Amino acid sequence: PEATGAFLFCGALVALSGFSGLFERLVDRIPISIATAMLAGILTRFCLNAFVSAETALLLVLLMFLVFLFVRRFALRYATLASLITGIVIANFQGLMNFNEFTLTLSGPVLVTPSFSLPTLIGIGVPLFIVTMASQNVPGVAALRTGGYSHVPTSPLITWTGVTTIILAPFGGYTFNLAAITAAICISPEAHKDETKRYLAATCAGGFYIVIGVFGATVAAIFAVFPAELVLAIAGFALLNTISGALHTAISDIRNRDSALITFLITLSGVSLWGIDAAFWGLIAGGLSWLLLNWDQAQKN
C-alpha cells in the first residue's frame, strides 16, 4: 500500500510537470546534442549485450546478425523480424528452447488501496520521479527529435503519462512514460518509410502490451523459453539504426561534441549513485560541461 501511494505521488509530480509546462521548458533548454547523446548511451548498452552474447552462443548470434544485415539490405522493415525467426529456428535446432517452462496463465487487475507515509514518498516517490523523467521522458523526447518529430508538443504527452499513472497505480501501474527504447523502435525507418505512417507501429505496440498484460504471468515464461542470447541479440539489432542516428546528431555540432561525448560515456557506463541511474548523471555532467565550455552562449540564452 505504501509503495502504491508512492506511485500515485510520482504520477502526480509527472502530471504537474507536464501541465505546468515546466518539463517542456527544461527540455527545450537542453542542447539536442546532449539529449541525443544520452539516448545513444542508454540504447548502446543493449547493442553491446547483443554482441557480448556471442561469447556463449556464437553460431546463433552470428547467423541472426548475418540474416539481419542481408534482409536489411533489401527489405529494411523486415530485418528484425527475419532475424528473430532465424534465431528461433536455430535455437530450436540446437535444443536451446526450453518449452517445459511455458505456461499460459490469465492475469487480472488487483486493487491495492494506497497509504501514504512521508519516508516512502521521499524514499521511493521522488527518486522514481527523477529516474522516470531523466531516464525515459527526456530520452523519449530526444528520440522524437532524432526521428524528425520535433514539432510534437511535449507538455500534453507528459501530462497524460502522469494522469495514466495516477489512474492505474492502484492496479500495479507504477509509472507510465515515453519509453525511450520503445519510442526509438517505433519512430525508426524500420517501422515505416513514410514518417506520417509510423504511428501504426506505436498502435500495434500498444495492442501487444494489452495482450501481454492479460497474459502477464506468461511473459516470464516466454523469456524462459528463449535462450538469453537470442533475446539480447534481437534487442540490440533492433536499435542499431536509432543509435547511429542519435550518435550522428550528438557529434554533428563540433561546439557541443565534448559535452555530448561526456554525456554518452557516463550514460553508457551504467554508474548508479543514491539509487539514481546513469542516464540522469550523464545528463547532469553533460549539462555542466556544456555550461563551462559554452558560458558566453549560455548567458545569451
C-alpha positions as CSV (number, residue, x, y, z in Angstrom):
1,P,0.0,0.0,0.0
2,E,2.8,2.5,0.8
3,A,4.5,1.7,-2.5
4,T,1.2,2.3,-4.3
5,G,1.0,5.6,-2.5
6,A,4.5,6.5,-3.7
7,F,3.5,5.5,-7.3
8,L,0.5,7.9,-7.1
9,F,2.7,10.6,-5.8
10,C,5.2,10.1,-8.6
11,G,2.3,10.2,-11.1
12,A,1.1,13.5,-9.6
13,L,4.6,15.0,-9.9
14,V,4.8,13.9,-13.6
15,A,1.4,15.3,-14.4
16,L,2.2,18.6,-12.7
17,S,5.5,18.9,-14.5
18,G,3.6,18.4,-17.8
19,F,0.6,20.5,-17.0
20,S,2.7,23.4,-15.8
21,G,4.9,23.3,-18.9
22,L,8.0,23.1,-16.6
23,F,9.3,19.9,-18.2
24,E,8.9,21.3,-21.7
25,R,10.8,24.5,-20.8
26,L,13.6,22.5,-19.2
27,V,13.9,20.1,-22.1
28,D,13.9,23.0,-24.6
29,R,17.0,24.3,-22.8
30,I,18.9,21.0,-23.1
31,P,21.1,21.1,-26.2
32,I,19.9,18.5,-28.7
33,S,23.4,17.0,-28.9
34,I,23.4,16.3,-25.2
35,A,19.9,14.8,-25.2
36,T,20.6,12.5,-28.1
37,A,24.0,11.5,-26.6
38,M,22.1,10.4,-23.5
39,L,19.6,8.4,-25.7
40,A,22.5,6.8,-27.5
41,G,24.2,5.9,-24.2
42,I,21.0,4.2,-23.0
43,L,20.5,2.2,-26.2
44,T,24.1,1.3,-26.8
45,R,24.1,-0.9,-23.6
46,F,21.6,-3.2,-25.4
47,C,23.7,-3.4,-28.5
48,L,26.8,-4.2,-26.6
49,N,24.9,-7.0,-24.8
50,A,23.9,-8.4,-28.2
51,F,27.5,-8.8,-29.4
52,V,28.8,-9.9,-26.0
53,S,26.2,-12.7,-26.0
54,A,28.1,-14.2,-29.0
55,E,30.7,-15.5,-26.4
56,T,28.3,-18.2,-25.3
57,A,26.2,-18.7,-28.5
58,L,28.4,-17.8,-31.4
59,L,26.6,-19.6,-34.1
60,L,23.2,-18.4,-33.0
61,V,24.1,-14.7,-32.8
62,L,26.3,-14.8,-35.9
63,L,23.5,-16.3,-38.1
64,M,21.0,-13.9,-36.7
65,F,23.3,-11.0,-37.4
66,L,24.0,-12.1,-41.0
67,V,20.3,-12.5,-41.7
68,F,19.6,-9.1,-40.2
69,L,22.2,-7.5,-42.5
70,F,21.1,-9.4,-45.6
71,V,17.4,-8.6,-45.2
72,R,18.1,-5.0,-44.1
73,R,19.9,-4.6,-47.5
74,F,16.7,-5.5,-49.5
75,A,13.7,-5.0,-47.1
76,L,14.6,-2.7,-44.2
77,R,11.3,-3.1,-42.4
78,Y,11.5,-6.9,-42.1
79,A,15.2,-7.2,-41.0
80,T,14.5,-7.5,-37.2
81,L,11.6,-9.9,-37.8
82,A,13.7,-12.1,-40.1
83,S,16.5,-12.1,-37.5
84,L,14.1,-13.2,-34.8
85,I,12.6,-16.0,-36.8
86,T,16.1,-17.2,-37.7
87,G,17.1,-17.1,-34.0
88,I,14.1,-19.2,-33.0
89,V,14.8,-21.8,-35.7
90,I,18.5,-22.0,-34.9
91,A,17.9,-22.1,-31.1
92,N,15.3,-24.9,-31.6
93,F,17.6,-26.8,-33.8
94,Q,20.4,-26.6,-31.2
95,G,18.0,-27.7,-28.4
96,L,18.2,-24.3,-26.6
97,M,14.4,-23.7,-26.5
98,N,13.1,-24.7,-23.1
99,F,9.4,-25.3,-23.8
100,N,8.9,-27.1,-20.4
101,E,9.0,-23.6,-18.8
102,F,6.0,-22.3,-20.8
103,T,2.6,-22.0,-19.1
104,L,-0.4,-20.0,-20.3
105,T,-2.0,-18.1,-17.4
106,L,-4.5,-15.3,-17.4
107,S,-4.0,-12.3,-15.2
108,G,-6.4,-9.8,-13.8
109,P,-6.2,-6.4,-12.1
110,V,-5.8,-6.5,-8.3
111,L,-6.7,-3.3,-6.5
112,V,-4.3,-2.2,-3.8
113,T,-5.6,0.6,-1.6
114,P,-2.8,3.1,-1.2
115,S,-1.5,4.5,2.0
116,F,0.9,7.5,2.4
117,S,3.9,8.0,4.6
118,L,6.5,10.7,4.3
119,P,9.5,8.4,4.3
120,T,8.1,6.3,1.5
121,L,7.1,9.3,-0.6
122,I,10.6,10.8,-0.3
123,G,12.4,7.4,-0.5
124,I,10.5,5.9,-3.4
125,G,8.3,8.5,-5.0
126,V,10.8,11.3,-5.5
127,P,13.7,9.0,-6.9
128,L,11.1,7.2,-9.1
129,F,10.0,10.6,-10.5
130,I,13.6,11.7,-11.2
131,V,14.5,8.4,-12.8
132,T,11.3,8.4,-14.9
133,M,11.9,11.9,-16.2
134,A,15.6,11.6,-16.7
135,S,15.9,8.0,-18.0
136,Q,12.7,7.7,-20.0
137,N,10.9,11.0,-20.7
138,V,14.0,13.1,-21.7
139,P,15.4,10.3,-23.9
140,G,11.9,9.8,-25.3
141,V,11.7,13.4,-26.3
142,A,15.2,13.1,-27.7
143,A,14.1,10.1,-29.7
144,L,11.2,12.1,-31.2
145,R,13.6,14.9,-32.1
146,T,16.0,12.5,-33.7
147,G,13.2,10.9,-35.7
148,G,12.1,14.2,-37.1
149,Y,9.1,14.8,-34.7
150,S,10.4,17.9,-33.0
151,H,7.0,19.6,-33.7
152,V,5.2,17.3,-31.3
153,P,4.1,19.2,-28.2
154,T,5.8,17.8,-25.1
155,S,3.6,19.0,-22.3
156,P,0.4,17.1,-23.2
157,L,2.4,13.9,-23.6
158,I,3.9,14.2,-20.2
159,T,0.7,15.3,-18.6
160,W,-1.2,12.2,-19.9
161,T,1.5,9.8,-18.8
162,G,1.2,11.2,-15.2
163,V,-2.6,11.1,-15.3
164,T,-2.5,7.5,-16.6
165,T,-0.1,6.6,-13.7
166,I,-2.5,8.1,-11.2
167,I,-5.4,6.1,-12.6
168,L,-3.6,2.8,-12.9
169,A,-1.2,2.9,-9.9
170,P,-3.7,1.2,-7.6
171,F,-3.6,-1.7,-10.0
172,G,0.1,-2.1,-10.2
173,G,1.0,0.5,-12.9
174,Y,3.9,2.1,-11.2
175,T,5.0,4.6,-13.9
176,F,3.9,5.3,-17.5
177,N,6.3,7.3,-19.6
178,L,7.5,8.0,-23.1
179,A,9.5,4.7,-23.0
180,A,12.8,5.7,-24.8
181,I,13.5,2.3,-26.2
182,T,10.0,1.6,-27.5
183,A,9.8,5.1,-28.9
184,A,13.2,4.6,-30.6
185,I,12.0,1.5,-32.3
186,C,8.6,2.8,-33.3
187,I,9.9,6.0,-35.0
188,S,12.7,4.3,-36.8
189,P,12.7,3.8,-40.6
190,E,12.1,0.1,-40.0
191,A,8.6,1.0,-38.7
192,H,7.6,2.6,-41.9
193,K,9.4,4.5,-44.7
194,D,6.7,7.2,-44.5
195,E,7.2,9.3,-41.3
196,T,3.5,10.0,-41.2
197,K,2.6,6.3,-41.0
198,R,4.9,5.3,-38.2
199,Y,2.1,5.8,-35.6
200,L,0.9,2.4,-36.8
201,A,3.9,0.9,-35.1
202,A,3.1,2.6,-31.8
203,T,-0.6,1.5,-32.1
204,C,0.4,-2.1,-32.7
205,A,2.9,-1.9,-29.8
206,G,0.0,-0.7,-27.6
207,G,-2.1,-3.6,-28.7
208,F,0.6,-6.1,-27.9
209,Y,1.1,-4.5,-24.5
210,I,-2.6,-5.1,-23.7
211,V,-2.3,-8.8,-24.7
212,I,0.9,-9.1,-22.7
213,G,-0.9,-7.5,-19.7
214,V,-3.8,-10.0,-20.0
215,F,-1.3,-12.8,-20.0
216,G,1.1,-11.1,-17.6
217,A,2.2,-14.2,-15.8
218,T,3.1,-15.8,-19.1
219,V,5.6,-13.1,-20.0
220,A,8.3,-14.5,-17.7
221,A,7.6,-18.0,-19.1
222,I,8.1,-16.8,-22.7
223,F,11.5,-15.3,-21.7
224,A,12.3,-18.6,-20.0
225,V,11.6,-20.5,-23.3
226,F,14.1,-18.4,-25.3
227,P,17.8,-18.6,-24.6
228,A,19.1,-15.3,-23.2
229,E,21.4,-14.8,-26.1
230,L,18.5,-14.7,-28.5
231,V,16.7,-12.0,-26.5
232,L,19.8,-9.9,-26.1
233,A,20.7,-10.2,-29.8
234,I,17.3,-9.2,-31.2
235,A,17.0,-6.3,-28.8
236,G,20.4,-5.0,-29.8
237,F,19.9,-5.4,-33.6
238,A,16.5,-3.6,-33.4
239,L,18.2,-0.5,-32.0
240,L,21.2,-0.2,-34.4
241,N,19.6,2.3,-36.7
242,T,18.4,4.6,-33.9
243,I,21.8,4.5,-32.2
244,S,23.5,5.6,-35.4
245,G,21.1,8.4,-35.9
246,A,21.4,9.6,-32.3
247,L,25.2,9.5,-32.4
248,H,25.3,11.4,-35.6
249,T,23.1,14.1,-34.1
250,A,25.1,14.2,-30.9
251,I,28.5,14.8,-32.5
252,S,27.4,16.8,-35.6
253,D,27.8,20.1,-33.8
254,I,31.5,20.5,-33.1
255,R,30.9,23.1,-30.4
256,N,28.9,20.6,-28.3
257,R,30.9,17.5,-29.2
258,D,32.9,17.2,-26.0
259,S,29.8,17.7,-23.8
260,A,27.9,15.1,-25.9
261,L,30.8,12.6,-25.5
262,I,30.8,13.1,-21.7
263,T,27.1,12.5,-21.6
264,F,27.3,9.4,-23.8
265,L,30.2,7.8,-21.8
266,I,28.7,8.4,-18.4
267,T,25.3,7.1,-19.5
268,L,26.9,4.1,-21.1
269,S,28.9,3.4,-18.0
270,G,25.8,2.3,-16.1
271,V,27.0,4.1,-12.9
272,S,24.3,4.4,-10.2
273,L,24.5,6.8,-7.3
274,W,22.0,7.1,-4.5
275,G,19.5,4.9,-6.4
276,I,19.5,7.1,-9.5
277,D,20.9,5.5,-12.7
278,A,23.5,6.7,-15.2
279,A,21.2,8.5,-17.6
280,F,20.5,11.2,-15.0
281,W,24.1,11.6,-14.1
282,G,25.1,11.7,-17.8
283,L,22.6,14.4,-18.4
284,I,23.9,16.4,-15.4
285,A,27.6,16.0,-16.3
286,G,26.9,16.8,-19.9
287,G,24.9,19.9,-19.0
288,L,27.5,21.2,-16.6
289,S,30.3,20.6,-19.1
290,W,28.3,22.4,-21.7
291,L,27.8,25.4,-19.4
292,L,31.6,25.5,-18.7
293,L,32.6,25.2,-22.3
294,N,29.9,27.5,-23.7
295,W,29.5,30.0,-21.0
296,D,29.1,33.0,-23.3
297,Q,26.4,31.2,-25.4
298,A,24.6,30.1,-22.2
299,Q,24.4,33.7,-20.9
300,K,22.8,34.8,-24.2
301,N,20.2,32.0,-23.9
